[in-house]
């Protein structure tokens, strides 16, 4: 059993922290910006509540963060009441936020200056993956630190990999989002085409999903897309945040991402349609407007 702090109890962090407590059997203290959410978590899972990130992290061996963006992450880590103000020497800070590689490198340096260690460890698998403890975790950092943290991370993951030095986890997550953007746009166009052609989408997908066109998105989103329902996954606002990180990184490393840039603009169109909180499969709604 380890002493663990978890900072950020959103749709992902809430169940992830729960798995650390129940499946992992760890002593977990949580912090959330909205205290009522943290109180709800403690009532459901047990554990303790910290009134600030620093208070939650003070005695922890491992500190997890899962917040919204780079600025949120800096606030809960290097801010006046951030976790690095209280973390003990030798503790490991593990960031599950989808953020920039630059902020990962900043936090690595800040943690080292405090005698602590750091991994950037963004996740993929969505809310369902978090609730089922079946996330894919892409880590960046030092191999010995990864080896120490891996058994703790396993509580909420089905796949955990060390991608390289610090920042590599975030860069891998960027690749993940590039792939998803293209796949969802292709699926949206295929469903739109099939509906225009008068085909039975369910019958078509039952066949083509078993071939080279098959994907997680096709298996899990085609039915709700065909029904025009978009309340089942990762929100457009968050996808645009992620694609913004991708495109900014591409400017730095010289990568050419024409499809990603185009799909990002398509998501901007969905936002203008009032679909900011629709899930990413709502690209179909743009084609059918």
N, C-alpha and C positions, 0 to 999 in steps of 0.2 A: 504493500500500500504506500502510495506517495501522497504528499501534501500538494494539492493542485489549486490554482486560482484560475477562474475563467471570467474574462472581461468581454461583455457583449452578448446579450441573450435575445438576439433577433430570431428570425425563422430558422436560421442555421445553428446559431450558437446555443439556443435553448435546448434542443435535443442532444447536441454534441456534448454539452456539459452534463446532461442527464446520463449519457452512456459512460462518461468518465466516473460518475458516482455509482451507477447501478452495475454496469457490466465490468468496469475496471476495478470497482471496489475501493476507489480512492477517497481521500478526505478532501472534499471540494468546497471552496469558498467562491461565491460569485459576486460580480458587480454588474449593474446595468444602469445606464443613464436614467431610465425611468425606474425608480425604486420599486414600484408596485410589481413590475415584471420579475424583479429579483426575489421579492417576497413570495410571489406565486411559485417560483421555481423551488425555493427552499421548502415551502409547504408541500410541494409535490414529491420532491426527491430527498429532502433532508439537507444536511450540510449547513453552511453558514453564509451570512451576507456581509459584504464589505460596503461601507458607506462611500468609499472612494476607491479608485483602482489601487492606490498605494496601500490602503488598509487591507484590501483583499489579498494582495501579493506578498505581504510582509513576511509570512512564515513559509511561503510556498517553495517547493522544490522545482515545480514546473508551472509556468504562467502562460496561459493561452489568451490570445486576443482574436476577436472576430467582430469587426466593426465595419463602417461603411466605406471609407475612402482614406487617402493618405493623411488628410488633415485630422480626421477622427482618430486615426491610428497614432499620430504624433501626440494628440491631446491625452490619450490614455497611457502613453508610454513615457514620453520625455517631458510632458507638461508638469506643472507644479505638484499635482497630486497623482502623477503617473506612476506606473508600476516600477519604473527604474529608480524612483526616489526611495524605495523601500526594499527592493529585492536583495536577498542575501547573496554573498559570494558563492559562486558555483551553481546557482539556480539557472534554469534554462527558460528563455522567453521564446515561445512558439507562436508565430503569427499566422492565423488562418484566413485573414482578410485577403480579398483580391485587390492588390495595390500595385504600385510601381516597383520596378526593380531598384530604382534609386532610393526609395524610402527603406527598402529592405537593407540596403548597404549602409544607410545612415544608422539604422537601429542595431545592426551588427557592431558597428564602431562604438555606439553609445553603450551597448551592453558590455562589450569588452572593457571599456573604460571603468565600468562599475564592478569588474571582476565576474561578470555573468556571461552566459552564452546565448546564442540566438539562431533560430531557424526561420526562414520564410517558408510557409507550408500552406499555400492556398489549396482549396478543395474543389472537386467537381462531383456532381451527382444530384444537385438540387435539394429541395426540401425533403423529398422522399428519401433520398440517400442519407440525409442527416438523421431523419426520424428512424430509419432502419439500421443505422450504424454501418452503412455500406458505402461510404464516401471513398473517392480516389484522392489521395494526398500527394502533392508534388512538392518535394522539399529541396531547399537550397541551404548549404552550410557546411560545416566541418564534419567529416565522417565520424569522428569519435562522439561528437555531440548528437548526431543523428542516431548512432547506435544506442546512446543512453535514452533518447526520447522515443524511439520507435515503439517499445512495448507499451508506452502510455498512449501514444497516438492510435495504436491498434484498437482501442476501445470503440472508436467511432468510424473505423475504416475497413474496407475490404482489400484495398491496394495502397501501399505506401512505398514511394520510391525516392531515393536521393538523386537529384538531377545534376548536381554539380555544386560549385561554390555558391556562397550567398548571392541571392538574386535569381538563381537558376530556377527555383520553384515558380517565381512570378513569371519568368520568361516562358516556362513550360505552360503555365495557365493561359498566357497570351496566345500560344499556339492552339490550345484547346478552344478558346473563344473564336479564333479565326476559322477553325474547322466548323464549329457550330453555326456561325453566321452563314457560311456558304451552304451548308447542308439544309438549314431551315428555309433559306430562300429557294433552293432547288425543290424542296418538298412542297412549299407553298405554290410554286408555279405548276408542279405536277398535279396537285389536287385541283387547282384552278382549271388547268387544261382538261382534266378528266371530267369535272363537273360540266364544263362547257360542251364536252363531247357526248354527254349523256351517259357516261359509264357509271357503274356501281362502284363507288370508291372502296368500299369494304372488300368486295370481291377482288378488285385489282390489287389492293395492298396485300391481301392474303397471299397472292401469287408472287408479286415482285419483291416483297419483303424477304422472301426466301432465296433471292438471287443477289446479284452484285449491287443492286440498288438499296439493299436493306441497311437500316441504321437504327440506333436507339430512338432518334426523333421520329422516324417512320412508325416504329412499333408503338410508341407511347403517345404520339401527338396527332396522328392522322385522323382518328375518329372525332376528337373534339374540334379539330380544325374544320373538318367537313360539316360539322354542326354549327360552326361559327361561335364556339365557346372558347374563351381565352383566359380562364381563371385557374389554370392548373400548373403553373410553373414560374420560372424566373422572369421578373418584370422587365419590361422594355426600358424603363429608366435605368435599371442596373446594368442591362446589356450595353446601353449607350455609354455608361460610365466605363465599363470594361473595354469597349472598342475604342474609346478615347485614349485609354492607357496604351492599347496596342498601337494605335496610329502615331501617338507621340513617340513611342519607342522606335517605331519604324523610321521616323525622321532622323533619329539618332544613329541607328545602325545601318541605314541605307537600304532597307528592305522595300520592295515594291509590292504594295497590297491594294491593287485596284478593286478587286471584288469586295474586300473588307470595307474599303472606303465607301463603295456604292451601297452596300447593305446598311452601313451606318446611316446613310442619308435616307434609306427606305424606313429605318426605324424612327428617324426624325419625322417623317411623314405620318407614321402611326401615332406618334406623340401629338401631332397637330390635329389628328382625328379624335383626340381624347383618350388614346390608348396607353397612356404612360404606365398604368399599372396592369395592363394586359400582359399575358405571358409572351415569350418570344415567338411563338408560333403565329402570332397575330399579323405577321407579314402577309398572310393570305387576305386579311381584311382590307389591306391597302389595294390588292389586286381586284377586289370585288366591290370597292366603293362606287 
